[in-house]
Amino acid sequence: MVTAEVIDQLLPQLQCQLCGYAGCEPYAAAVARSEAPINRCKPGGSETFAALARLLDIDPAQLEVPRPDPPQLALVDPASCIGCTRCLEACPIDAIIGARHYLHDILPGECTGCGLCIAVCPTDCIQLVPRPETARTVDDPSHPSPLPPLEQSPSENRSRLRERYERHRAHFSPEQATHSRGLTDAERLEEIRMIVRARRARPAGGSTGQPHPPQS
């Protein structure tokens, strides 16, 4: 029997949840239990699909080959960011930098365009845009890769992303996490008040690393 750990090693480690599971590990466990098909990993594309088919001795002709979406990159609107840090917790590979009440920014070389940061942003200041690069998958040049171009091999890239995810998971453990739950009405009202105060007090042309009042 093929274990979930072995299956997980073939997944791209984006932790994007596009497969319908909370990350690569839970999806691998579901595949190992025959509870999920091997074509749920859209970012992995035909390469990951073929590798899983070989590993599990599944006829790939029985399933539709997943096609990656065009590569995207998250961008933060500096005029709307209030430094709430919710996106920092949502990004599974720590591709966002910032601190509370400070303008956040995206690390373009790390962002995989998963979009998990968008849903938790209370000011809708994050959007996905097409990546300027023209990175394409090795196995299918007609379909762009969701990943930024990297010098590492696929296995090295998976290891690097997994390490970033493990560091993120350790930092935002249940004991550390504070924003994983939904906002109450009172909290949402306070967020709106923060936005109003920040916009009134903010000088024009703020930049990354500059504090966004109020400081508390």
C-alpha positions in Angstrom: 0.0 0.0 0.0 1.3 3.4 -0.9 1.4 5.8 2.1 0.2 9.3 2.2 3.8 10.5 2.9 5.0 9.1 -0.4 2.1 10.6 -2.3 2.7 14.0 -0.6 6.2 14.0 -1.8 5.0 14.2 -5.4 2.6 17.1 -4.8 3.8 20.7 -5.6 3.5 21.8 -1.9 1.7 25.1 -2.7 -0.9 24.3 0.0 -3.4 26.2 -2.2 -6.5 24.2 -1.3 -7.7 24.1 -4.9 -8.0 20.4 -4.6 -10.8 20.9 -2.0 -8.6 19.9 1.0 -6.8 22.0 3.5 -3.4 21.4 2.0 -1.2 18.9 0.2 -0.9 16.6 3.2 -4.7 16.1 3.7 -5.2 15.6 0.0 -2.4 13.0 -0.1 -4.0 11.2 2.8 -7.4 11.2 0.9 -5.7 9.8 -2.2 -4.0 7.1 -0.1 -7.4 6.1 1.3 -8.9 6.1 -2.3 -11.3 8.9 -1.2 -10.0 11.4 -3.8 -9.0 11.1 -7.4 -5.5 11.8 -8.5 -6.5 14.7 -10.8 -7.5 17.2 -8.2 -4.1 19.0 -8.1 -4.6 21.7 -10.7 -1.3 23.5 -10.1 0.6 20.3 -10.5 -0.8 19.9 -14.0 0.0 16.9 -16.2 3.4 16.2 -14.6 2.0 15.6 -11.1 -1.0 13.7 -12.5 1.3 11.4 -14.5 3.6 10.8 -11.5 0.7 9.9 -9.2 -0.7 7.6 -11.9 2.6 5.7 -12.2 3.0 5.5 -8.4 -0.6 4.2 -7.8 -0.7 2.1 -11.0 -3.8 4.0 -12.3 -4.6 4.3 -16.0 -4.4 8.0 -16.7 -6.7 7.7 -19.6 -9.6 7.1 -17.2 -9.3 10.7 -15.8 -9.2 14.2 -17.1 -5.8 15.7 -17.0 -5.8 18.8 -14.7 -4.8 22.1 -16.4 -3.0 24.8 -14.5 -4.5 28.3 -14.6 -2.3 31.1 -16.1 0.4 32.3 -13.6 -0.9 35.0 -11.2 0.6 37.2 -8.6 -1.1 38.9 -5.6 -0.7 42.7 -5.2 -1.6 44.9 -2.2 -3.2 48.3 -2.8 -1.2 50.6 -0.4 -4.1 53.0 -0.2 -6.4 50.5 1.3 -4.1 48.3 3.5 -4.7 48.9 7.2 -2.0 46.5 8.4 -4.4 44.0 10.1 -2.1 41.0 9.5 -4.9 38.6 8.5 -3.3 37.9 5.1 0.0 37.0 6.9 -1.8 34.1 8.6 -3.6 33.1 5.5 -0.6 32.8 3.2 0.6 29.2 3.6 4.2 29.9 2.4 4.9 33.3 4.0 5.0 35.2 0.8 3.7 38.4 2.5 5.7 40.7 4.6 4.4 43.2 7.1 3.4 43.8 10.8 0.4 45.1 12.6 -0.5 48.7 11.5 2.2 48.6 8.9 1.7 48.4 5.1 2.0 44.8 3.9 3.6 43.8 0.6 3.9 40.6 -1.5 7.2 38.8 -2.2 6.8 38.3 -6.0 9.5 35.6 -6.1 7.6 33.5 -3.6 3.9 34.3 -4.3 2.2 31.4 -6.1 -1.1 33.2 -6.8 -3.2 30.8 -4.7 -5.5 33.6 -3.6 -6.0 32.5 -0.1 -5.1 36.0 1.2 -8.0 37.6 -0.7 -10.9 36.1 1.2 -9.6 37.2 4.6 -8.8 40.8 3.7 -11.3 43.1 5.4 -10.6 46.0 3.0 -10.4 44.0 -0.3 -7.0 45.6 -0.9 -5.5 42.4 -2.4 -6.0 41.4 -6.0 -4.6 38.7 -8.3 -3.0 39.9 -11.6 -1.3 38.1 -14.4 2.4 37.5 -13.7 4.7 39.5 -16.0 6.8 36.4 -16.5 6.0 33.8 -19.2 6.9 30.8 -17.2 5.6 27.5 -18.7 5.5 24.0 -17.6 8.2 21.7 -18.8 5.9 18.8 -19.7 3.3 20.9 -21.5 4.6 24.2 -23.0 1.1 25.2 -24.1 -0.1 25.6 -20.5 1.5 28.2 -18.2 2.7 27.2 -14.8 1.3 28.9 -11.7 4.7 29.1 -10.2 7.2 31.9 -10.6 10.3 30.9 -12.6 12.8 29.3 -10.2 16.3 27.9 -10.6 15.7 24.9 -8.5 14.6 21.5 -9.9 11.0 20.5 -9.3 12.0 18.3 -6.3 14.1 21.1 -4.8 11.3 23.6 -5.3 8.9 21.2 -3.5 11.3 20.9 -0.6 11.7 24.7 -0.4 8.0 25.4 -0.4 7.4 22.6 2.1 10.0 24.1 4.5 8.4 27.5 4.1 5.0 26.0 4.9 6.3 24.1 8.0 7.8 27.4 9.3 4.5 29.2 8.7 2.5 26.4 10.3 4.8 26.5 13.4 4.5 30.3 13.7 0.7 30.3 13.2 -0.1 27.4 15.4 -3.6 27.3 17.0 -2.0 28.9 20.1 -0.5 31.7 18.0 -3.3 32.2 15.5 -5.8 35.0 16.3 -7.7 35.7 13.1 -8.6 32.3 11.7 -12.2 32.6 12.9 -14.8 34.8 11.3 -15.3 38.4 12.5 -18.0 39.3 14.9 -20.2 42.4 14.2 -18.2 44.3 16.8 -14.9 43.3 15.3 -16.0 44.2 11.8 -17.2 47.6 13.1 -13.8 48.2 14.7 -12.1 47.3 11.4 -14.2 49.9 9.6 -13.2 52.5 12.3 -9.6 51.6 11.8 -9.9 52.1 8.1 -11.4 55.5 8.5 -8.8 56.6 11.1 -6.0 55.3 9.0 -7.1 57.0 5.8 -7.6 60.3 7.6 -4.2 60.2 9.3 -2.1 58.7 6.5 0.2 61.0 4.5 0.0 60.8 0.8 2.3 58.3 -1.0 2.9 55.9 1.9 5.4 53.1 1.2 6.3 49.6 2.5 7.7 49.7 5.9 6.0 53.0 6.9 3.6 52.8 9.9 0.0 53.3 9.2 -1.6 55.2 12.1 -3.1 54.7 14.6 -0.3 53.0 16.5 -1.4 51.0 19.4 
